[in-house]
């Protein structure tokens, strides 16, 4: 469990491992400034302290006064920092050794190594950010598209928090109607009060459903779209993957069953970084290894956001094609399926009235039409103006909120208002859990533990 006190000072390298122009070491806590002054003591001995928010060029020394590097040191005085504590960032020359040596010196002067997500967790507990903003920060680092980055940047500034607070206030407002009815049961109340409450609940539930559906439909926008290329053996799946990647990633052969496992590669289409999955040809197979590959192909269909179903224009339609059509329909519910006729440069022999092809291509030479179809579909997933939930945790909280609202209707109709109020209070708790669930330390540890080290 991550523990946070006001006395310990944490440190970590905040930039990615590897060789680069700069690396950043971050300190946060009561002794952050004191440790920074120790590291810079020989250079800044005439100064009593660092000026907050000013970049200071200084030599960095270890505890034995050996020079480590010349770096930029920036001091952020509490509470005007990311964690709302004293924070010092040291920008040194990048590389495997320099940053690690400075980190080691920080530890020698009394800091401890931060755990994954501990800086963000301190920011949360100190009231600097709420959970919705913390999750937006974590996902922005791994954003797979420009549209996702824009949505996450808005949520970092509190757009989701404002939406959650408005929903929470609306539920509390409805709850007040119920409490009035309970407290003044013997008084004359408006005859249509119950209907007023029901109308407000229905409007709120409808709004939450729209947000939930929009979020689920745009999940690929956040996590990165997965595109599975499926078809029977030798229809050109590997050739298509190679053309999309612009290099020979997959082995291409006329021998059926050449691809025996899924091959995954990332490629940028438009503003989206997507994961292309070349699957093994789906057919009845005697070879055990090939059967395993086919099983993984079916799993790839279920896990994908988009399915590119490839059929061979130069061969007559057969039972294997029928099987492909059936499997796609049964394994790709609620997914975008693009039916593609391949090898159109060869004599046309494929006839199947069950397929309405979206486009025709030659996967070895010309795939621009497919790229455009993929780009258009991915761009349209962000056409909704609805607020977007960006994690399974947030989606689950809204689902539970809707469930509690639905369960509140029956006691409302029978005027069992104490039970009705119980369900609405549970709905308030669920919505509040998206931004600031103080009571669940285990959940917080798990969530922040998934963050990058140094964040």
Secondary structure, 3 states (H helix, E strand, C coil): CCCCCCCCCEEEECCCCCCCCEEEEEEECCCHHHHHHHHCCCCCCCCCCCCECCEEEEEEECCCCCEEEEEEEEEECCCCCCCCCCEEEEEEECCCCHHHHHHHHHHHCCCEECCCCHHHHHHHHCCCCCHHHHHHHHHHHCCCEHHHHHHHHHHHCCHHHHHHHHHHHHHHHHHHHHHHHHHCCCCCCCCCHHHHHHHHHHHHHHHHHHHHHHHHHCHHHHHCCEEEEECCCCCCHHHHHHHHHCCCCCCCCCCCCCCCCCEEEEEEECCEEEEEEECCCCCCCCCHHHHHHHHHHHHHHHHCCEEEEEEECCCCCCHHHHHHHHHHHHHCCCCEEEEEEECCCCCCCCCCCCCCCCEECECCCECHHHHHHHHHHHHHCCCCCCCCCCCHHHHHHHHHHHHHHHHHHHHHHCCCHHHHHHHHHHHHHHHHHHHHCCCCHHHHHHHHCCCCCCC
